[in-house]
Amino acid sequence: MRISDDFRKDVMAGAVSFHSVWGSLSAIHYANIPTEAQAMFAEPDRTEALLAAWLSNYAMPAWFLHASPQSRVVRQSPASFEGRSVLVATVEIPGGHHAAWVPDDSGALRRSDSIRGLVIFNEGAYVYMLATEVGIQESDDAWMQFVETLKPFYQSILFTV
């Protein structure tokens, strides 16, 4: 197991990830909600739109496009997770797998593609994004199955205000 911990004080954001040599990944990304926007996140009817905007405008450029410029959101949907309203999404990251390598057309090794399953929610002054490696994209009717695997990880986290 390898643990990565990164925090950027200038933007009050960071990530902690747990990688295994067998390809599993559990991660939590977090970012401070600017004071002027915190009241908007307290309005339940705006949660879905705000979390979707955060994924597109903050998480994608900060974490996924940084890793691979061809990264894209594959699916996203509002959902309920552990009693809270969340945004569930999958992101495809070409060449972005943290542990798996595959041969390219010339036979040279390159990082395998990654599909990350995400659960995004706000708590207090932060937006949190739980992530796991999904592997092969699941069928249309079962694409959110990864959410169940994130519940024990979520339950192990102590969120402080």
C-alpha positions as CSV (number, residue, x, y, z in Angstrom):
1,M,0.0,0.0,0.0
2,R,1.3,3.4,-0.9
3,I,-0.2,6.6,0.6
4,S,0.0,10.0,-1.1
5,D,-0.9,13.2,0.8
6,D,-0.9,16.5,-1.0
7,F,-2.2,19.9,0.3
8,R,-2.0,23.3,-1.4
9,K,-2.4,26.0,1.2
10,D,-2.6,28.7,-1.6
11,V,-6.0,27.3,-2.7
12,M,-6.9,25.3,0.4
13,A,-7.3,22.1,-1.4
14,G,-5.7,18.7,-1.3
15,A,-6.0,14.9,-1.8
16,V,-5.1,11.8,0.2
17,S,-4.9,8.6,-1.8
18,F,-4.3,5.0,-0.9
19,H,-2.9,2.9,-3.8
20,S,-2.2,-0.9,-3.8
21,V,0.2,-2.7,-6.1
22,W,-2.8,-4.7,-7.2
23,G,-4.4,-1.7,-8.8
24,S,-7.0,-0.7,-6.2
25,L,-7.4,3.0,-5.3
26,S,-9.3,4.9,-2.6
27,A,-8.9,8.7,-2.5
28,I,-10.4,11.7,-1.0
29,H,-10.0,15.1,-2.7
30,Y,-11.1,18.3,-0.9
31,A,-11.3,22.0,-1.6
32,N,-12.4,24.9,0.4
33,I,-15.6,26.6,-0.7
34,P,-15.1,30.4,-0.9
35,T,-16.9,32.2,1.9
36,E,-19.1,34.1,-0.6
37,A,-20.3,30.7,-2.0
38,Q,-20.9,28.8,1.2
39,A,-24.5,30.1,1.6
40,M,-25.4,28.7,-1.9
41,F,-24.2,25.2,-0.9
42,A,-26.6,25.4,2.1
43,E,-29.6,25.6,-0.3
44,P,-30.7,22.0,-1.0
45,D,-32.3,22.8,-4.4
46,R,-28.9,24.1,-5.7
47,T,-26.7,21.2,-4.5
48,E,-26.8,19.2,-7.7
49,A,-25.9,22.1,-10.0
50,L,-23.2,23.4,-7.7
51,L,-21.5,20.0,-7.3
52,A,-21.7,19.5,-11.1
53,A,-20.1,22.9,-11.7
54,W,-17.4,22.1,-9.1
55,L,-16.6,18.9,-11.0
56,S,-16.4,20.6,-14.4
57,N,-14.8,23.9,-13.3
58,Y,-12.5,22.8,-10.4
59,A,-11.9,19.1,-10.1
60,M,-11.4,18.4,-13.8
61,P,-8.7,21.0,-14.4
62,A,-7.1,20.6,-10.9
63,W,-6.7,16.9,-10.9
64,F,-7.8,15.0,-14.0
65,L,-6.9,17.3,-16.9
66,H,-3.6,17.9,-15.2
67,A,-2.9,14.1,-15.3
68,S,-4.2,13.7,-18.9
69,P,-5.4,16.5,-21.1
70,Q,-7.9,14.1,-22.8
71,S,-9.7,13.3,-19.5
72,R,-13.4,13.6,-19.6
73,V,-16.5,13.1,-17.5
74,V,-18.2,9.9,-18.8
75,R,-21.4,10.0,-16.7
76,Q,-22.8,11.9,-13.8
77,S,-26.0,11.8,-11.8
78,P,-27.4,13.0,-8.5
79,A,-27.8,10.3,-5.9
80,S,-28.2,9.7,-2.2
81,F,-25.2,8.4,-0.4
82,E,-25.0,7.6,3.4
83,G,-28.0,9.9,4.0
84,R,-26.8,12.9,2.0
85,S,-27.3,14.3,-1.5
86,V,-24.3,13.7,-3.7
87,L,-23.2,13.8,-7.3
88,V,-22.0,10.5,-8.6
89,A,-19.7,10.5,-11.7
90,T,-17.2,8.5,-13.7
91,V,-14.2,10.1,-15.3
92,E,-12.0,8.6,-18.0
93,I,-8.3,9.4,-17.7
94,P,-6.3,8.2,-20.7
95,G,-2.9,6.9,-19.5
96,G,-3.9,7.8,-16.0
97,H,-3.9,4.5,-14.1
98,H,-1.7,4.7,-11.0
99,A,-0.5,1.1,-11.1
100,A,-1.2,-0.7,-14.4
101,W,1.0,-0.6,-17.5
102,V,0.2,-1.9,-21.0
103,P,2.2,-2.1,-24.2
104,D,1.6,0.5,-26.8
105,D,1.6,-0.1,-30.6
106,S,5.4,-0.2,-30.6
107,G,5.6,-2.6,-27.7
108,A,6.8,0.0,-25.2
109,L,5.0,0.2,-21.9
110,R,2.7,3.0,-21.1
111,R,0.3,3.6,-18.3
112,S,-3.1,2.0,-18.7
113,D,-6.2,4.1,-19.0
114,S,-8.1,4.8,-15.8
115,I,-11.8,5.1,-15.1
116,R,-12.4,6.7,-11.7
117,G,-15.7,6.4,-9.9
118,L,-16.5,9.6,-7.9
119,V,-18.8,10.6,-5.1
120,I,-18.9,14.3,-4.6
121,F,-20.6,16.2,-1.7
122,N,-20.2,19.2,0.5
123,E,-19.7,19.3,4.2
124,G,-19.2,22.6,6.1
125,A,-16.8,24.8,4.2
126,Y,-15.5,22.1,1.9
127,V,-16.4,20.1,-1.2
128,Y,-15.2,16.5,-0.9
129,M,-14.7,14.0,-3.7
130,L,-14.2,10.3,-2.9
131,A,-12.6,8.3,-5.8
132,T,-11.9,4.7,-6.6
133,E,-10.6,2.9,-9.6
134,V,-13.5,1.4,-11.5
135,G,-11.7,-0.5,-14.2
136,I,-13.8,-1.5,-17.2
137,Q,-16.8,0.8,-17.6
138,E,-19.9,-0.9,-16.3
139,S,-23.1,-1.2,-18.4
140,D,-25.6,1.6,-18.5
141,D,-27.9,0.2,-15.9
142,A,-25.1,-0.7,-13.4
143,W,-22.6,2.1,-13.8
144,M,-23.0,3.3,-10.2
145,Q,-22.1,-0.1,-8.6
146,F,-18.8,1.3,-7.4
147,V,-20.6,3.6,-4.9
148,E,-21.1,0.6,-2.6
149,T,-17.3,0.0,-2.4
150,L,-16.8,3.6,-1.2
151,K,-19.1,3.3,1.8
152,P,-16.5,1.7,4.2
153,F,-13.9,4.3,3.1
154,Y,-16.4,7.1,3.7
155,Q,-17.3,5.7,7.1
156,S,-13.7,5.7,8.1
157,I,-13.2,9.4,7.6
158,L,-13.7,12.0,10.4
159,F,-15.0,15.2,8.9
160,T,-14.1,18.2,11.2
161,V,-15.9,21.5,11.0
